[in-house]
Amino acid sequence: MAGLAMAELYIGLMSGTSMDAVDAALVDLRGPPKLLRTASHPYPPVLRRRLQALCEGTRDELENFARLDGELGHLFAETALALLQEGGLRPDQVTAIGSHGQTVRHYPAHTPKSSLQIADPNIIATVTGITTVADFRRRDMSVGGQGAPLVPAFHTLLFRQRGRERAVLNIGGIANLTILPGDPHAAVTGFDTGPGNVLMDQWAARHLRQPMDRDGRWAASGRIDEGLLGQLLEDGYFSAPPPKSTGTDHFNLHWLEQVLQRHGRRMIRKNVQATLCELTAASVVQALRGHAPATREVLVCGGGARNLALMFRLQALLGDIPLRSTEDYGFPPDWIEAMAFAWLAHETLGGRPGNLPSVTGATRPVPLGGIYRAARAQ
């Protein structure tokens, strides 16, 4: 890749709660973040099922964890190397990798708080020959934070604008909001709003034998059941005040099945999907109205931005508040999170904090993650 002599290159590796792929972003951080190249490595179906089994707490959990930690380490490393190969770059041209890993447990309400992301960074650093920063969440938790969401600091860098009351909505498996006040002296806030794609994906996987409801077409073919929606929204997470974060160990098919049992009557499957789509949209808008009523623009990113049915329902519930893709501001919605972890690695190596206590509830800002130095061959 020509013209990179003055660049400061970092790679961000991200796999979210949807557990569908490893995303890699090559970012130049010499000045304002600039996305140069991307790559995505889908999870093989068998690997995805094993990860889901680990998250659901099936037997042989510890052995499954140990094996998957190593296998994912190699898969993450291979994705980073493929990104470099496609761009004609050498590992020694990259300063560091920031790897979020794959979340398999997240317990922000426990004492002590804990969160577990796998994809062994020792393997990533060894296989790629690139210093790797990983395990970002637990450092924030060590100073009292939720450990998530961590991307709001990056959203602030990219999208905060004086005089513009703006929110950034990231829809992965779990949805989260970053609230960007127009007053430069006001604190940025943010939190997980609840399920994003996770319930829709899991319901589609069970009944359509597909990893997702592409474009939300199945949801669009059904009808929202207002009674079921009301019962879903009764979950205490939605009314809990920030700071808060959640994961697939809370919102999953087991949770849905319990609500369906209480609902009592037989549901048409496509109507359940339509109601799950509405749950994501309604919980986001409820959170905005409750915690950021001054918002005048919502920027959306993450895989959920491709769900046309979800985008339609979000805009309908937002009314005259425009819903725009981050693409409109020069940043492809699928790559914001991977870019963010490249930037967080940059901040950690510079000894700078990466968390926002006003988001996570931490007692103070701290540099995030552990640094795994690569010993390059002489």
N, C-alpha and C positions, 0 to 999 in steps of 0.2 A: 504494500500500500504506500504509494508515493506521498511525499509532503508531510511526513510525520517526524522529521528530525527534531522539531521543537516541541513535540507533543509530550504530555505526561499521561501515559496510558494505564488504565485500570480495567479489570474485568469484574462485572457483577454477576453472580450466579444465584438464581432464585427458583425455588419450587414452592408453590403456595399450597393452601389447604385443599385445592381441587385435586392435587396429586396426579396431574396429567402429564407433566413434562418438566425438564430442566431448561430454564431460559438463561441465555448468556448474552450480556451486553458489553461491548467494548466502548469505553468512554474516555474521551480526552478531558482531563481536569486541569490543564494548564491555566485556563481561564474559566469562563462560564461553562458548565457541563455541556459537552457536545457528544451526541450519540454517533458513533462511526460505523458500527457493524453489529449485527445480531445473529444468533443461532439458537435453535431450539431442538432438544432431543426428547422425543416422546418416551414416556415410561412404557416398557413392554407390558402387555396385559397381565402376565403372571406376576411381575414385580409390583404392579399397582395393587393387585389383589392381596399380595403378601403385606404390603404397607397398610392397606385397609384393615387386614386382620390384626396387625400389630396395634393399630389405633383402637380397635374394638376390644382388645384385651383377651384374645383367645389363648389357648394353652401353648406351652413352649414359647412364651412371650420373650423371655430373656435371651434364649438362643436365637430367636427370630430377629430381635433387636441387634445382637452382635453381628450376625451375618449381613443384615441389611445396611448397617452402618458402614461396613467395608465396601459392599457392592455399590452403594450410592456414592461413596467417596470416589470410586473408580469412574462411575458414570458422570459425576460432576466434572472430574478432571478431563475425561474424554470430550465432554461438551466444550470446555474451555480450549482444549487443543484443536478441536475441529474449527472453532471460531477463528483461531490464529491461522490455521492452515488455509482456510478460505480467504483470509485477508493477506496472505503472503507475509506474515509476521513471525518473528522468533520469540520464544518465551522471555529472553533477556531484554526485550524491548518493553515489557510490561512491568510496572512497578509492583503491583500486588493484585491479588484476587480478593474480593469480598464475597464470602459464601454464606447465604442465609441458612442453607440446609433445608431438610424436610421436617416440619414440625410433626411430632407424634404424640406429644403431651403438652398441655399448657394449663397450669394451676395457679393463676394469679391470686386466688382467694385463700390459698392454703397458708399455713404457718409452719415452716418458712415457705415463701413463694417458690415455685419451681416451674421450669419450662425445658423441654427437651427437643433439640433439633439434631437429626442425624445426617450423615454424609461426612465421614471422617476427614477433617482438614489436614491431618498428617499425610494421608494418602494423596489428597489434592496437591499439597505442596511438593511432595516427593515425585509424583507422576508428571506434573507440569513443570517442575523446576522454578515455580513462582511462589514467592512469599504469600501466604494466605491468612486472611483475617476471618474469624468465624466465631460462633457462639455469642452472638450479639445481645440476645435478650437477657441473659442471666446477670450481666453486670448491672443493668438498670434495676433488676429485681434486688440485687444486693444492697441497694440504697433505697429500698422501699417502693420501687416502681412496679407497674404491671408487666413490664418487659415488652409491651406492645400497646398501640402500634408505634413503630419506629420510623416509618416513612414520612410522617408530617414534617420533620426537620428539612427533608429534601423538598417536599412540596412548598415549604416556605421559601426556600432558595429560588425555586423555579417560578412560582405563581403569585407570591404576595405582591400587592400593588397598593400604594398609598391612595386612600380615598375610595377604594373598591372593596365592598363587603362580599367576600368570595368564599366558597367552600370547594374542597376537592373530595370527590367521592371515588374511592377505590373499591371495585367489586371483584374480589377473588372468590374463593370458597366462602370466606367471611367478608362482610362489607365493613369498611371503615371510612370515617369522615375526618377531614382536617378543616378546621374553621380558621380562616385567615381574615382578621379584622382589617378594615381600611385604616384605622388609627395605628401608626407605626409603633406607638408606645404600648399598645394593648397586647396581652399575651395570646399567642397561638394556642388553640386547644384542639383536641381530637380524641376519638375513641372508636371502638368497634360498635357498630349499630346492631349486629346480629348476623343471621345467615345472609350470604350473598348468593353464590351459585350452588353451594354444597347440597342443599336439600333437593333442588331441582335436578342436579346431576345424579344424585343417588336414586331418586325416584325414576328418572329416565333409564338409568342403568338396569334397574330391576325389571321394569315393565316394557321398555323398548329394546333392551339389550344393546344400548348405545351409551357411550360415555357422557353424552350431554344431549339436551334438547336444542338442536342446532337452530339458531336464529329465534328460538322461543316459539317455533311453529306449533308444537304440541300444546303448549300453554295457551297460545292464541286460539286454538280450536276448542278449548274448554270454557266453562263458566265458573266464575268466582263464587264460592260458597261462603257467604258472609258469616254464617254461624260458625263454620270451621275456622275462618280467619280470626274471628273474635276470640276463640279458644286458644289459638296459637299465640295471639298477642297478649294473652294473660300471663305468659311466662314472666317471672320476676326480673329476668335480665333486661327486658325492654324498658321497664320503669326505673331501674337502678340508676343512680346518678353517676356521672363520670368522676374520676377516671375509671374506666372499665375496659376489659378485653375478654375475648372468648375464643372458642375454637370448635373443632369437630368432635371433641370429646363431650361437648354439651349439645350442640345442634347436629343431629344425625338421624338416621332412619329409626333408631330405637326411640328417640324423643318424639318423632312424628307419629310412630305407631301408638305410643301411649296416648297422645292427644286424639288420634282417630278412634281409639277404643272408648275414650270418654265421650267423644262426639256421638257415638252410638249407632248411627245409621250408615248403611252401605254407601260408599262414595264411588262415582265413576272416576276412573283413573285420570283421565284428561282434566277433569274438574279439580282433582287434587293438585295437578301440576299448575293449573291456572291460579289456584289459591296460594300455592307456594311462591309463584311469581309475584302475586300481589303482596304476600307477606314481606318479601324483600323490599319492594317499593314502599309499602306503607310504613315499615319500621324505619326506613331511611328518612322519609319525609316527617314522620312523627319526631324523630331525633332532631332534625333541623328546626322544626317549629318550637320544640321545647328548649333547645340549647343555643340556637343561632337564628333567632327570628329576624335579624337584620339582613340576612343573606340575600343578595341580589343577583347572584350568578353561581351556578354549580358546574364544575368541570369534572368530567367522568373519565376514569381510566380503569384498567384491569380487563380480564376476559369477559366480564359481564357487560362491558360496553358493546359487545357484538350481539347481545341478546336483544333483538328488535322489539319483542313483546315487552320485555322489561323496560327498555328505554321509553316505549310508548306510555306505559303505565306511570313511570316516574314523571315524565313531563306532564301527564294529565293531572297527577296529584300535586305537582309543583305550581300549576297554574301559570301565572305570568312571569315566574322566575325561570329564565332560560337555562336549559341543560345543554352543555356543549362538551364535545370531546376535547381532550388535551391535544389532540392532533391539530386543532385550530390554533394552538399556541406553539406549534413546532415540535411537540413531543408525542410520538406514537403511544397510544394508550396501553398496548401490550407490553411495553418495555420500561415503564416508569419504575417499577419495583426493582428490577435487575439493575437499572442505572443507580437507584438509591443505594444499593449495597456496595457498588463500586465506590460511590462517594463516601459512604460510611467507612470503608476501609481506608480511604485517603485521609479522613479526619482522624481515625485511630492512629495511623502511622505518624501523623503530625502531632499527636498528643492532645488533640482537641475533643471536647465532648460531642457525642452524637445524639444524645437523648434530649428530649424537651420535658422537664419536670411538670410543666403546665399541661402536658398531654398524659404522661404515664403516672404522675403522682409521686415520682421519685423525690427524695429529699434534696438532691442536688444534681447538677449536670456532671456526667462522667464520660470518659472515652469508653467506647463499647467494644466488647469482644476480646478474644485472645489472638495473639500473633504467632503464627507458625512459620518460622523462617525456612526458606528453601536453601539448601546447600547445593549450589550449582557446580557442575563438574569443572575442574580447572583445565 
